Amino acid sequence: MSSLTARFASLVAKSDRPAVRAFFLSIAALTVALILALYSGAAAQLGNLFLASASAITALVVAAWVSITLVPVLAKRTPLRWLGYRLEYRVTRDGWIYIAGIVLVALAAINTGNNLLFLILSCLIASILMSGILSSLTLIGVEMRLNLPEHIFAGQTVRASVELWNEKITLSSFSLRVEGVKKKDAPAAALLETPVYFPYIPRKSSAKQNVPMLFSHRGVYRQEAFRVITRFPFGFLQKARRIDLASEALVYPSVEATPEFLEILPGIQGAVESLSKGRGQDLYALRDYLPNDSARLVHWKASARAGQLMVREFAREDEYRILLVFDPYSSAARPDSSAAEKHRFENAVNLCAAIAWSFYERNAQLAFRSVQADLPLAPATENIFGVLRSLALVQPLALAPDRDLLSQLAAQPDASKIVVTSQSRGSIPSEIWNTCYVVFAEDPAA
């Protein structure tokens, strides 16, 4: 008893007192109006027309007062947006079988006039009617949220979460399925490809389901709307409600070490070390001895051959300063381009992403240049995702007649310059070869 009293007290504390007062007042007024209407009918049968007319007019005045003063107050406090939900429905196979059974029972009841058959028929009709009402009550008041990871890479499975929130105060929701609404003319791929099932969502509570997602290609994935579907309670009807929830995911290119990347990696490391002098273990160059040089740096064999002291200089192994340039000009931009040309461009994007990721793992100083991107030199831990974001959105551009643009992109002092391109080897200007290491992407299917 104490628990019921406490629960009743909590409900009273949370209730909208003006709305409750208006509700009970309207019920009392309408009860008075009903009594007056019944009394008016009785007075008319007794022949007292004046009393019947006065009672009828008073009942109408009370009803009009309720509709003018109390009904607007209740309407403002009622979540009428739930009534505006557009529900889609269709009869399932089980529902058609059930309807066929109703028709057979109806024909038998009409032909025989058996009261028991009419009673069974009414129960069958009431069941399908209740099925429609309960399924509608399950769908209304349900909102959705889609949570995606911050960073998503192509070809790697990530875990997203779909959350449904039941806003109804008194009723729970049962057997809900969430699907993505697919559009035929959508420019981007859809997010949610597989349905997500929720068996039960309590009132004023939420339920969350983890969903594994795999994006095969880089780029933008969009989902403009979702559909919440239920067959509760009997499966005769399938009702669905559309939820407009614009969601977007940016998928980075794959950064996995492919066999082609492992093949070009030694050349990239050698090019970087050859352009970076500092403290390290690999020999950078030999030069003449200076008075302030340490005797430990003297290369005695080279000194003996040259007849004078020669000093070793080493390649720097830390604080790499890298300028990574992606050349977006490709024959894949032509409308009649072949699948091999498109594959070669995508392979160039993946190679550039893998190269940037390798320098991120070394904590190098990284800058990135392309036609629509210009990231200044900074630690790779700070701008790696800016590089990947640019590569995720890059598209092939038509070949420019002026090839000086690549030279302008690659022009930066005090940095090891690496250019990634999908063009053929003869298309790169000769002056680029003197200051840059050029990576040519090949068609992986070739």
Buried (B, 14 or more C-beta within 10 A) or exposed (E): EEEEEEEEEEEEEEEEEEBEEBBEBBEEBBEBBEEBBEBBEEBBEEEBEEBBEBBBEBBBEBBEEBEEEBEEBBEEBEEEEBEEBEBEBEBBEBBEEBBEEBEEBBEBBEEEEEEEBBEBBEEBEEBBEEBBEBBBBBBBBBEBBBEBEEBBBBBBEBEBBBBBBBBBEEBBBBBBBBBBBEEEEEEBBBBBBEEBEBEEBEEEBBBBEEBEBEBEEBBEBBBBBBBBBBBBBBBBBBBBBBBEBEBEBBBBBBBBEBEBBEEBBEEBBEBBBBBBEBEBEEEBEEEEBEEEBEEEBBBEEBBEEEEEBBBBBBBBBEEBBBBBBBBBBBBBBEEEBEEBBBBBBBBBBBBBBBBBBBBBEBEBBBBBBBBEBEBEBBEBEEBBBBBBBBBBEBEBBEEEEEBEEBBEBBBBEEBBBBBBBBBEEEBBEEEBEEBBBBBBBBBBEE
